[in-house]
C-alpha cells in the first residue's frame, strides 16, 4: 500500500509499526469531510492556476464519484490503508490516473486532518443541538400531559416541599437549553477554516484561502498557520460541553430511576426501555437509564484523556494528536445516542397519579407555607422558624399531626394562629399560593410551558 510520505525511506515500515500507527479503523468516519474539503481545495487550485483547470476538473469529477459512494453507504474503506486520507488519494489515483497526484498541492496532512475534524465537529454540533431540542420537546409534551400533577420535591434526598411535576420537568428543559448555548458557542470557535496552513508555515504558492473559506461555508479563515495545525481546543471544548450535557442526562436518569422504584412509585417506564432479570421473573429494571447514567463516566473520562493528551505538547503538530479522534468520535456518538434514548423514554413515560397524590399528603411538606403565614402577619422569619420547629418536634413526640391541633392549641404556640391556617395543609393550595417569579405556581408554570412550546417549535 503506497504511503503519502514513503519516498523518503529505503525500506518498508515494520508491520508492527503499521498496526500501531494506522488510524483507518476509526478515522474512516472522516471520509465524507475529507472528500468535501478536497473538492474545495481543488477548485481553488484550478482557479488560481496552480494546477491546470483540466486536471482540476478530472480530480473534482473523481472526488464527486467517491462522495456519492460514501453518502450512499457503498464506500468500504481499505483496512490496509494508513488513514482515510491515504485511502481516498489512492482510490482517486486508481480512478483518474496521473492528475490525482496534484490533489495534495499546497496542503499538508496537518491542515487536511484538522479541516476534516472541524467539518465533522460542525456537522455534529448542529446535530447535537437538534437532538437536544427534540429531547426538550419530549419533556415539554410530557409536562403538558401531566400539567395538574403535584409531586414531592427533595433536598438531600429528603422530603422538602411539593411542586408541580411540570415545574420539575422544566428544570430539565432549562439545563438542556444551557447545553445548547454551549454547543452554539463551541460552533462559533470551531467555525474557522484551517486549510492552506500546510505543515505549519503556509506556502509560497499563490493560494486563495478566503475562497476555500467561502466555498466550505466557514465564518473566517485561520489567521496563524502554526496555531491552525497544532491546537485542538475546539475538540476539547466540544467534548467538555458534551460532558456537561452528559451530567445533566445522568441527573435526569437518576430521578427517573428513583421514581420508578417501588419506594418512590411515581412513574412507570415503558417496557420498551426496560429489561428483566434472569432469575427474578417479577423484575422490571430501568437498565437503559442506568446505562445513560453510566455512560456519563465514559464521556468525562474521554475529556480527561484529551486534556492529558494535549498537555505540554510543543508547537506545532505532534503525532499524539492522532489520538484525539477516538475520544471525539466516541463522545459524540455516545451523547447522540443518549439524547435519542432519553427522548424516547419521555414520549412513553407514564405518571402514577394516585401514588403521587397519596405521597403529597404528608403535612411536613407544608411547614414553610405555615411559616410564611406567620411572616405575613408580622412575625420575624427567625421566630416563625423556631415556632414551626417546636410544633413539629412536639407533634412527632406525641404522635399527632399538626393539622389535627385545635385552634386554641395552635394559639398556644403563637396568638396570631387562626383556624384558617389548616387550609394550608393541602398540596393544591401549596403550589397555588407561590407567587415569586420562576416558582411552581400553576399559572406561571402554564405560561412557561406555553413559551417553551412556542420556542422549541419555532
ZAPA-611131 format. One line per 4 residues: number of its first residue (from 1); for each residue y, x, z of C-alpha. Coordinates in steps of 0.25 Angstrom, whole numbers. Layout:
ZAPA-611131
NUM = Y,X,Z | ...
END
This chain:
ZAPA-611131
1 = 0,0,0 | 13,6,-5 | 23,8,7 | 38,8,4
5 = 40,21,10 | 27,28,6 | 33,39,-4 | 38,48,7
9 = 23,50,13 | 12,58,7 | 1,51,13 | -3,36,17
13 = 0,31,31 | -11,30,40 | -18,16,41 | -15,16,56
17 = -1,19,54 | 0,8,43 | -7,-2,53 | 3,1,64
21 = 15,1,55 | 13,-10,45 | 21,-23,48 | 16,-32,37
25 = 7,-40,47 | 20,-46,53 | 32,-43,44 | 26,-51,33
29 = 34,-62,39 | 46,-56,33 | 41,-57,18 | 50,-69,14
33 = 62,-62,20 | 59,-49,14 | 58,-55,0 | 71,-63,2
37 = 78,-50,7 | 73,-42,-5 | 77,-53,-15 | 91,-52,-10
41 = 91,-37,-9 | 86,-36,-24 | 97,-46,-28 | 107,-36,-22
45 = 101,-24,-29 | 101,-31,-42 | 116,-36,-40 | 121,-22,-36
49 = 114,-15,-48 | 106,-7,-38 | 93,-11,-46 | 92,-17,-60
53 = 94,-32,-60 | 81,-34,-68 | 74,-27,-57 | 81,-35,-46
57 = 76,-48,-54 | 62,-43,-54 | 62,-40,-39 | 68,-53,-35
61 = 58,-61,-44 | 47,-54,-38 | 52,-56,-24 | 54,-71,-26
65 = 40,-72,-30 | 36,-65,-17 | 45,-75,-10 | 38,-87,-16
69 = 25,-81,-11 | 30,-79,3 | 36,-93,4 | 24,-100,-1
73 = 15,-93,8 | 7,-86,-3 | 12,-72,1 | 2,-64,8
77 = 7,-51,14 | -1,-38,11 | -7,-33,25 | -7,-19,19
81 = 8,-18,17 | 16,-11,27 | 26,-22,29 | 31,-35,21
85 = 42,-27,14 | 32,-17,8 | 22,-29,4 | 33,-36,-3
89 = 38,-24,-10 | 24,-21,-15 | 22,-35,-20 | 35,-35,-27
93 = 31,-22,-34 | 17,-27,-38 | 24,-40,-44 | 36,-34,-51
97 = 33,-19,-52 | 44,-7,-52 | 56,-16,-49 | 51,-19,-35
101 = 53,-4,-32 | 68,-7,-32 | 68,-18,-22 | 69,-9,-10
105 = 82,-2,-15 | 94,-1,-5 | 86,-6,7 | 76,-1,17
109 = 65,-8,24 | 74,-6,36 | 84,-16,31 | 74,-24,24
113 = 66,-27,36 | 78,-31,45 | 83,-40,33 | 69,-47,33
117 = 68,-49,48 | 83,-54,48 | 79,-64,37 | 67,-68,46
121 = 75,-70,58 | 86,-78,52 | 75,-87,46 | 68,-89,59
125 = 81,-90,67 | 84,-103,59 | 70,-108,60 | 71,-106,76
129 = 84,-113,76 | 78,-125,68 | 65,-125,77 | 73,-125,90
133 = 81,-137,84 | 68,-144,81 | 64,-142,96 | 77,-147,101
137 = 76,-160,92 | 62,-162,98 | 67,-161,112 | 79,-170,110
141 = 69,-180,103 | 60,-179,115 | 72,-181,125 | 77,-193,117
145 = 64,-200,118 | 64,-198,133 | 78,-199,136 | 77,-208,148
149 = 66,-200,155 | 70,-193,168 | 62,-181,173 | 63,-171,185
153 = 70,-159,183 | 67,-146,191 | 73,-133,196 | 64,-123,201
157 = 53,-132,196 | 56,-141,208 | 61,-156,206 | 76,-156,205
161 = 83,-168,198 | 80,-178,188 | 85,-177,173 | 83,-184,160
165 = 71,-178,152 | 81,-177,141 | 90,-169,149 | 79,-159,152
169 = 76,-158,137 | 90,-156,133 | 90,-143,141 | 79,-138,132
173 = 88,-142,120 | 100,-134,125 | 91,-122,127 | 86,-123,113
177 = 100,-124,108 | 104,-111,114 | 91,-105,108 | 96,-110,94
181 = 110,-104,97 | 104,-90,100 | 95,-91,87 | 108,-94,79
185 = 115,-83,86 | 104,-74,82 | 104,-79,68 | 119,-74,67
189 = 115,-60,71 | 103,-59,62 | 111,-64,50 | 115,-50,46
193 = 110,-44,33 | 104,-30,35 | 99,-27,21 | 105,-15,14
197 = 106,-7,27 | 94,1,21 | 87,10,30 | 99,12,39
201 = 111,17,31 | 113,8,20 | 112,12,5 | 120,19,-6
205 = 117,9,-16 | 127,-2,-19 | 121,-13,-12 | 127,-27,-8
209 = 123,-30,5 | 132,-42,6 | 126,-48,-6 | 112,-48,1
213 = 118,-54,14 | 123,-65,5 | 110,-67,-2 | 102,-68,10
217 = 112,-77,18 | 115,-67,29 | 128,-69,36 | 132,-54,36
221 = 128,-40,32 | 123,-30,42 | 135,-20,44 | 127,-8,49
225 = 115,-3,41 | 109,4,54 | 111,-8,63 | 105,-17,52
229 = 92,-10,51 | 90,-5,65 | 93,-17,74 | 84,-29,78
233 = 93,-36,87 | 92,-49,78 | 77,-49,81 | 79,-46,96
237 = 89,-58,96 | 80,-67,89 | 68,-64,98 | 77,-65,110
241 = 83,-78,106 | 68,-83,104 | 64,-78,118 | 75,-87,124
245 = 70,-99,115 | 56,-96,120 | 60,-96,134 | 67,-110,132
249 = 54,-115,125 | 46,-109,137 | 54,-117,147 | 53,-130,139
253 = 38,-128,138 | 37,-125,153 | 44,-138,156 | 35,-146,147
257 = 22,-139,153 | 26,-143,167 | 30,-157,163 | 17,-159,156
261 = 9,-155,169 | 3,-166,178 | 12,-161,189 | 25,-164,181
265 = 19,-174,172 | 32,-177,164 | 27,-174,149 | 15,-175,140
269 = 14,-165,130 | 7,-170,117 | -7,-165,116 | -4,-159,102
273 = 3,-148,110 | -7,-146,122 | -21,-141,123 | -33,-144,132
277 = -41,-136,142 | -55,-130,138 | -60,-134,152 | -52,-145,157
281 = -52,-158,148 | -40,-164,154 | -30,-153,151 | -18,-155,142
285 = -12,-141,142 | 2,-138,137 | -2,-126,130 | 8,-126,119
289 = 19,-126,128 | 13,-115,137 | 12,-106,124 | 26,-109,121
293 = 29,-104,135 | 20,-92,134 | 26,-88,120 | 39,-86,127
297 = 34,-74,133 | 30,-68,120 | 43,-71,114 | 50,-64,126
301 = 40,-52,124 | 44,-51,110 | 58,-50,113 | 55,-39,123
305 = 47,-32,113 | 59,-31,103 | 68,-26,114 | 59,-15,117
309 = 56,-12,102 | 71,-11,99 | 75,-3,112 | 81,10,109
313 = 78,11,94 | 87,21,87 | 94,17,75 | 90,13,65
317 = 77,7,61 | 64,11,68 | 50,6,65 | 49,0,79
321 = 58,-11,73 | 46,-16,64 | 40,-21,77 | 51,-31,79
325 = 45,-41,69 | 32,-45,77 | 41,-48,89 | 51,-56,80
329 = 41,-64,72 | 32,-67,84 | 44,-72,91 | 50,-81,80
333 = 36,-87,77 | 33,-90,91 | 47,-96,94 | 46,-105,82
337 = 32,-110,86 | 37,-112,100 | 49,-121,95 | 40,-129,86
341 = 29,-132,96 | 39,-136,107 | 46,-145,98 | 32,-151,94
345 = 29,-154,109 | 43,-161,111 | 40,-170,100 | 28,-175,106
349 = 31,-174,121 | 29,-186,130 | 36,-189,143 | 28,-195,155
353 = 39,-204,159 | 32,-211,171 | 29,-198,177 | 44,-193,175
357 = 49,-206,181 | 40,-204,193 | 44,-189,195 | 59,-192,195
361 = 57,-202,207 | 58,-190,217 | 70,-192,225 | 73,-177,227
365 = 78,-177,212 | 90,-185,217 | 95,-177,229 | 106,-171,220
369 = 111,-185,216 | 112,-189,231 | 120,-176,233 | 129,-180,222
373 = 130,-194,228 | 136,-188,241 | 145,-178,234 | 151,-189,226
377 = 154,-195,240 | 162,-183,244 | 150,-175,251 | 150,-160,248
381 = 139,-154,240 | 134,-145,251 | 134,-157,261 | 127,-166,251
385 = 117,-156,248 | 114,-154,263 | 113,-169,265 | 103,-171,254
389 = 95,-159,259 | 94,-165,272 | 90,-178,267 | 79,-172,258
393 = 73,-164,269 | 73,-175,279 | 67,-185,269 | 56,-175,266
397 = 53,-173,281 | 52,-188,283 | 44,-190,270 | 54,-201,265
401 = 63,-202,253 | 78,-201,252 | 79,-214,245 | 71,-221,256
405 = 82,-218,266 | 91,-229,271 | 106,-229,269 | 108,-226,284
409 = 98,-214,283 | 106,-209,271 | 119,-210,278 | 113,-202,290
413 = 114,-190,280 | 128,-194,275 | 136,-206,277 | 140,-207,262
417 = 126,-210,258 | 125,-225,253 | 113,-233,249 | 117,-230,234
421 = 112,-216,236 | 98,-221,234 | 101,-225,219 | 102,-210,216
425 = 86,-209,219 | 84,-212,204 | 81,-203,192 | 89,-212,182
429 = 101,-212,192 | 100,-197,194 | 101,-194,179 | 111,-205,177
433 = 121,-200,187 | 122,-186,182 | 136,-185,176 | 138,-170,172
437 = 138,-165,158 | 125,-160,154 | 117,-168,165 | 105,-177,164
441 = 114,-189,163 | 107,-199,153 | 120,-201,145 | 123,-187,144
445 = 108,-183,140 | 108,-194,130 | 121,-188,124 | 115,-174,124
449 = 102,-180,117 | 111,-186,106 | 119,-174,104 | 107,-165,103
453 = 100,-174,93 | 112,-174,84 | 114,-159,85 | 99,-156,82
457 = 98,-166,71 | 112,-162,64
END
